[in-house]
């Protein structure tokens, strides 16, 4: 029932080992890029900033199976790795940058947008430098380490006339979209409460355990999925949050960030939610919506593939995994932002949404510190 | 995955319709009454106080398949119903009482103990009157409507030299006992957090919606299972509780008691828990324990049969329903108290435990009212 991060990464390793031709069969040609089907021509060129697990293991393979996106530049502190990836993705070595000559990317006309996949603490700097270099920015979640940084990022992109999207792929993902739609249609009646959890047992030595790099602990990294879900499933923003955090397992991992955090939220309509996150135990990634006429479970709810919705309410019972293999969520995300750029739309998950969540996260942390619920003003 | 109360009651209807001979085959002759196997003779005589769903549908059928318990008297305001049940259980009509002549039960030497299955608001009165009549008392949960009542009940039983047990059957039930034992053995490593939920969509007109009869809403009635579970699974008592309650569905049911309540608890070792309860939506009845080395789920966790434990941690993975058909939990409970009476033990779930939980419930309600966490002193 619960799938550990380890199981999941192992599974991805298996998928990544498929030959390209086999992987391309996984692509569903419909649904995720209306514009691409209409024109089929112009692709948005992405510069990848940061070559870590998510960019190399998910986003770049996702772009490869996308319809309107392509990889045209790389930014990395590791020249060898960057050249290896450049070779794999057909990127010219002249389009491989490092963090010192990053600004030269401004002169690379192939690069429309940057995908920022650096440690959280570097998101704001490279979003701002990217916008100043004239590029649109798709920034990984969490948007940054603080509300102040989020505000600066939004201001920089606005000043440069560039678009800013936060990589909240779940808001483009079929299981989560179906859940939102079913709730809107009244499948569970009136939503009464939601529980959501996301957490895993982190390996020692990860940058995520460094406060300066990560901005915070599991709340910033994966708790944000539960926070987001409570908002998009209800269509509301909480009016009050209350949290408790703890460090139990004194094995040296948790010198700087929390190990566990649980929090509750009260929403304007009276909906109340409980959420859990952890770097010290396997919580899986789930939500459970309870309504006056039924319930809805997603387990897993937020990971890269294999999402599974179960529900019983107004209408036929639902018990079905979503056929949406990795890295399709990332292909969809790249193409959504490409559509926004090419058709001059605002992204579905703009910087303002990342800022809203960062405000909520700061309030949850404040609640933990002050030992009291905090109103959302 | 979730089973509604309605599904469940339907299922019980089916089991109750079995002929007695077939039902007696459901009895496991080992395990739940050590003393009965040793002597096999003397049975404890129960007087049933209150002929409602739980006594007629569960406890009395449970006593019928028990080893050391028998039904010898009935107390009810409905003479017809009482005489019908007396006939079914072989109780003399002279041993049928009402709430006016209740004290006469003192002279009935067959009655060792009373099973109090009245609305919560009447538990204290009949426990105290029962103790004064010289009877031991097995009282349904929640113990009463207030801490003050619980204290009076304990004092009355102590003054009368009678035993007092609260009907927390989960603490005698195999799935919950196995979970406790596995956690003690380190199966999930260090427990980090727990989530537990128990709630259902209540029918209009139930006495549970009347504050005076019920003492409170779903927190008192079913949230108490989650509260208890967080304590017996961790072996700890919380040091702080924080709750939010809400009424959303203004259909007239929730004039006096809360509709939904979620709460968090902080335990001395750093364990943090989230719990949900509701009378306005189907939450099922579950717990999920997250530890440093694994996790453990019970779903359902607290209902009368079909409990199902899933776990992955140190040792073989577990995915197994418990073969413990209704009404065996009630048979086990009746026999445990019978053992206590015959062998002069203290019950595993004495009045002091009911009092502890009532204190916690009052603090959770206070936290909801005052909008702040409350320390457990």
Interface residues (C-beta under 8 A of the other chain):
Chain A: X1 X2 X4 X188 X189 X190 X192 X193 X195 X197 X199 X201 X240 X242 X244 X245 X246 X247 X248 X249 X259 X260 X261 X262 X263 X264 X266 X269 X270 X271 X272 X273 X274 X275 X276 X278 X280 X281 X282 X283 X284 X288 X290 X291 X292 X294 X295 X297 X310 X312 X371 X372 X373
Chain B: X1 X2 X4 X188 X189 X190 X192 X193 X195 X197 X199 X201 X240 X242 X244 X245 X246 X247 X248 X249 X259 X260 X261 X262 X263 X264 X266 X269 X270 X271 X272 X273 X274 X275 X276 X278 X280 X281 X282 X283 X284 X288 X290 X291 X292 X294 X295 X297 X310 X312 X371 X372 X373
